Amino acid sequence: MDLYCQRCGEPWDQYGVYNGDMTAEEKRSFLKGIDCPSCHGKDMCKKDIRCRDCEEYVDSRCRLDLIRKPFRAQLAAALTDVLGDDTDGLAAEMEDAEWMLGSEFWN
C-alpha cells in the first residue's frame, strides 16, 4: 500500500519508506508532511487556476517547475491529522479513497 506526500501527493510504497527508498532525513521530512524526494526544493504554485489554463503550462508541465497541491495531498494531510502516526491506517484509508474516487483521486 502507498503513503502519499502531504505536499505534492506523490505515492510512496509504505514498505519502501521504512526500508531504504528514502534516507533517514527524507523519511522524517516525509512523515512530518514537509516534503518528499520528489518535491524537495521545489516551490508551490500559488495561482488559483487549473494548470492547463495557465500561461506557464507548456508541454504538459509547468515551465517554472512549480508544483500544485493536489486533492490526494490535501486528503493525506487531513487523514494524518486524524490518524497521527498510524501509517498502516493511513495507507488503508488512502487506498479506500482511491477506490471510491477513481480517476478524480489523481486529478
N, C-alpha and C positions, 0 to 999 in steps of 0.2 A: 504494500500500500504506500501511497505517496503522502509526504508532507509538503505544503506549499509555502513559498516565501511570502511573508506578510507585506512585503513591499512591492514586488514585481509579479507575484503569482506563479513563478517558475516551480514546476513539480520536481521534488527530490525524493528518491526512494528512501523510505524510512530506515531500512537496514543500512543502506549506504551512508546516510547521515552519521550514523553511530559507528560505522565500520570502515572508514577510510576514504569515502568520497570527498570529505572536507577535512581541512586541518582542524586542530582543536579550537583555534581562534575563529575560523569560519563557522564552525558548528555553534560556538557560543553566540556569535553575532546572529546567526540564522535563527536559533531557538529564542533569542530575545526579540526577534522581529525587526532587527535593524537593517539587515540586507543579507544577500547570499552571494556566492561567487559570480552569478550571472549579472547581478545589478550593482555589485560593489563599485563605488566610484562614479556611477552614472547619476545624473541629475534627473529629478522627477519633472514631468511636464505639468505646468500649472494652467494650461488652457482648458476651457470648459466646452470644447467641441470634440467631435469624433476625429480620430486620426486621419481618416480618409478625406475629411473636409478641410484639413489644414494645409496651408500652402507649403509647409515644411515636409509634408509626407510625400516622398518620391520613391518609386520602385518598391512599394510595399514595406517601407520602413521610414523612420524619422531621420531626416537629413542631419538634424542636430544631435542625434543619438540620445534623445531623451526617452524616458520610459514612463508609461502610464500605469496607474494603479488599477488593475482590472478587478472585476467583481470577485473573482476567486481569492484574490489577495485580501480584499476587504472582509470576505467571509472567514478566511483563515485567521485574521486578526480578531474578529469578533468571537469566534469559537475558542481561540486561545485565551481570551479574557474570561470566558465561562469555564473552560476545562483546565486552565492552568498548565501545569507541566505534564498532563496526561497525553502524551503523544500518540499512544495507541488509540485512545478515544478520538483524538483529533483526526487521525488518519481515517478512521472508520466513518466519522461524520462527513469528512470531505468526500470520501468515496460515495456515500449516500447522496450528497448534494450533486455530485457529478452525474449520478444515475438519474436523479429527479429532474435536473435542469437540462440534461442532454447538451446540445451544441451551445446553448446560451451560457453554460458554465465556462466555455473557452472564449467568449467574446469580451 
